[in-house]
């Protein structure tokens, strides 16, 4: 409560109650207890509470989780906000690192090297509850410790147990992804953090993969010969469903008519054509031309089934 007051000129009791999720009587009781403990709090009915001028708490040390959260928020600010905020944010992050002890500075430095932010944020942001595993994922990446998780891929009805070696964290298309070596598949895999159903940070430390580069891996992942860039249009009323069901991340682009264009990468144009057709007039394949042709063929096949 003192930290909250120290960062503001005047705070009303109802605001304190709302911030700390307690009732007004608890606020009054705690304010009185702080006064008895020697904290000089001034209060005026109808105005609010404030700390007496000159009173300061000693410097507060950030926990590793708090420092990590501020770093991640700073990276998103630098990527997705106006350029006028970039320099102040870089300066703020430098000051943050300066007050951290050596081991936490190393933690942030390793996380910096293993975190990438791409594109621009989608309008649909995953719920906070769905992202509750992000801190644990970050710990696994920095400490090089194996993660044991239950994962439910898109369209799956059951969880799949996995043991993975976490190598990096990437934000794109409005979601966080863990890039890891999957011991089950014996290959690199991307796991959406909000699709993790259970997660454990094991005590097993895995050897560093000296030949792995997160930047290089992400570049190769989007330029593989079997991955094709696709552009589609979805009506506004169909966009929530499209995001839920898409096997690839949808990145929103130009808004036109009563919908918007989206870019994505597809491994199967045949599957994508059938899926787009399920939206009826609420979806349109824009590019490549082969995708439009496949949608037309599927539509004709459906039409033939209804010919009398």
TILUMVO-486602 format. One record per residue (C-alpha): x, y, z. Coordinates in steps of 0.5 Angstrom, whole numbers, padded with zeros to 4 digits, always signed. Layout:
XYZ;...
***
This chain:
+0000+0000+0000;+0006+0005+0002;+0009+0003-0005;+0002+0005-0009;+0002+0011-0005;+0009+0013-0006;+0008+0013-0014;+0002+0018-0013;+0000+0025-0010;-0007+0023-0007;-0011+0016-0007;-0018+0016-0005;-0020+0010+0000;-0025+0007-0006;-0019+0007-0011;-0014+0003-0006;-0020-0002-0004;-0021-0003-0012;-0014-0004-0013;-0012-0009-0007;-0019-0012-0008;-0021-0011-0001;-0027-0007+0002;-0027+0000+0005;-0026-0002+0012;-0020-0006+0011;-0017+0000+0008;-0018+0004+0014;-0016-0001+0018;-0009-0002+0014;-0008+0006+0014;-0009+0006+0021;-0004+0001+0022;+0001+0004+0018;+0000+0010+0022;+0002+0007+0028;+0008+0004+0025;+0011+0011+0024;+0009+0011+0016;+0007+0019+0016;+0000+0018+0012;-0004+0025+0011;-0011+0024+0010;-0017+0029+0009;-0024+0027+0008;-0027+0027+0001;-0020+0028-0002;-0016+0022+0000;-0009+0020+0003;-0002+0021+0001;+0005+0020+0004;+0008+0026+0007;+0013+0030+0003;+0020+0027+0004;+0018+0020+0006;+0021+0015+0002;+0022+0008+0002;+0029+0005+0001;+0030+0002-0006;+0026-0004-0008;+0029-0010-0011;+0026-0013-0017;+0024-0021-0017;+0027-0025-0023;+0019-0025-0025;+0018-0018-0024;+0024-0016-0028;+0022-0021-0034;+0015-0018-0034;+0018-0011-0035;+0023-0013-0040;+0018-0017-0044;+0013-0011-0044;+0019-0006-0046;+0020-0011-0052;+0013-0010-0054;+0012-0003-0053;+0019-0002-0058;+0015-0006-0063;+0008-0004-0063;+0008+0003-0061;+0009+0010-0064;+0017+0011-0065;+0017+0017-0060;+0016+0012-0054;+0022+0008-0057;+0028+0012-0054;+0025+0013-0047;+0023+0005-0046;+0030+0003-0048;+0033+0008-0043;+0028+0005-0038;+0030-0002-0039;+0037+0000-0038;+0036+0003-0032;+0032-0003-0030;+0038-0007-0031;+0043-0003-0027;+0039-0004-0021;+0039-0011-0022;+0044-0016-0018;+0049-0019-0023;+0045-0026-0023;+0039-0023-0025;+0042-0018-0030;+0045-0025-0033;+0038-0028-0033;+0035-0022-0037;+0041-0022-0042;+0040-0029-0044;+0032-0028-0045;+0034-0022-0049;+0038-0026-0054;+0033-0032-0054;+0026-0028-0055;+0024-0025-0062;+0018-0020-0063;+0015-0020-0070;+0010-0017-0074;+0004-0013-0071;-0001-0015-0065;-0007-0018-0067;-0014-0015-0065;-0015-0021-0061;-0011-0022-0055;-0010-0029-0051;-0014-0028-0044;-0009-0027-0039;-0011-0034-0036;-0009-0038-0042;-0002-0034-0042;+0000-0037-0035;+0005-0041-0037;+0010-0036-0040;+0014-0034-0034;+0015-0042-0033;+0017-0042-0041;+0022-0037-0040;+0025-0040-0034;+0026-0046-0038;+0029-0042-0044;+0034-0038-0039;+0036-0044-0035;+0036-0049-0040;+0032-0054-0037;+0027-0059-0040;+0020-0058-0040;+0015-0063-0039;+0008-0061-0041;+0001-0063-0043;+0000-0060-0050;-0007-0060-0054;-0006-0058-0061;-0011-0054-0066;-0017-0059-0067;-0015-0064-0062;-0019-0067-0057;-0014-0070-0052;-0007-0067-0049;-0001-0070-0051;+0005-0071-0046;+0011-0068-0049;+0018-0067-0046;+0022-0061-0050;+0028-0057-0049;+0026-0050-0050;+0031-0046-0054;+0027-0039-0055;+0020-0035-0055;+0017-0032-0061;+0011-0027-0061;+0008-0027-0067;+0000-0026-0070;-0002-0024-0063;+0001-0030-0059;+0007-0033-0056;+0010-0039-0058;+0015-0043-0055;+0021-0046-0060;+0024-0052-0057;+0027-0059-0059;+0021-0064-0058;+0024-0071-0055;+0018-0074-0058;+0018-0072-0065;+0026-0071-0065;+0025-0065-0069;+0024-0057-0068;+0017-0055-0066;+0013-0049-0064;+0008-0049-0059;+0003-0044-0057;+0003-0042-0050;-0004-0041-0049;-0005-0049-0052;-0001-0051-0046;-0005-0055-0041;+0000-0057-0036;+0007-0055-0035;+0013-0057-0030;+0020-0054-0030;+0024-0060-0029;+0031-0061-0026;+0034-0064-0032;+0039-0059-0035;+0040-0060-0043;+0046-0059-0047;+0046-0053-0051;+0045-0053-0058;+0051-0049-0061;+0049-0050-0068;+0042-0047-0067;+0040-0040-0068;+0033-0037-0066;+0033-0032-0072;+0036-0037-0077;+0031-0042-0075;+0025-0037-0076;+0027-0035-0082;+0028-0042-0085;+0021-0043-0082;+0018-0038-0086;+0021-0039-0093;+0021-0047-0093;+0019-0050-0100;+0013-0053-0097;+0010-0047-0094;+0007-0042-0098;+0005-0035-0096;-0003-0034-0097;-0008-0028-0097;-0015-0029-0095;-0021-0024-0094;-0026-0026-0088;-0032-0022-0086;-0032-0019-0079;-0037-0024-0076;-0033-0030-0079;-0026-0027-0076;-0027-0030-0069;-0028-0037-0072;-0023-0036-0077;-0018-0035-0071;-0020-0041-0067;-0020-0046-0073;-0014-0044-0077;-0008-0048-0077;-0003-0042-0078;-0003-0035-0075;-0007-0030-0078;-0004-0023-0079;-0009-0018-0080;-0008-0013-0086;-0012-0008-0090;-0019-0007-0088;-0024-0007-0093;-0032-0007-0094;-0035-0011-0088;-0029-0015-0087;-0021-0015-0087;-0015-0019-0091;-0011-0023-0087;-0004-0026-0089;-0002-0033-0086;+0003-0039-0088;+0000-0046-0091;+0003-0053-0091;-0003-0055-0095;-0007-0051-0100;-0012-0057-0101;-0014-0057-0094;-0014-0049-0094;-0019-0049-0100;-0024-0054-0096;-0024-0050-0090;-0025-0043-0093;-0031-0046-0097;-0034-0048-0090;-0035-0040-0089;-0039-0039-0095;-0039-0032-0097;-0036-0030-0091;-0029-0032-0094;-0025-0031-0100;-0019-0034-0102;-0014-0028-0105;-0008-0031-0107;-0004-0035-0109;-0008-0036-0116;-0008-0044-0115;-0012-0043-0108;-0017-0039-0111;-0018-0045-0117;-0018-0050-0111;-0024-0047-0108;-0027-0046-0114;-0026-0054-0116;-0029-0055-0109;-0035-0051-0110;-0037-0054-0116;-0036-0061-0113;-0041-0059-0108;-0046-0056-0113;-0046-0062-0117;-0049-0066-0111;-0055-0062-0111;-0056-0062-0118;-0063-0065-0119;
***
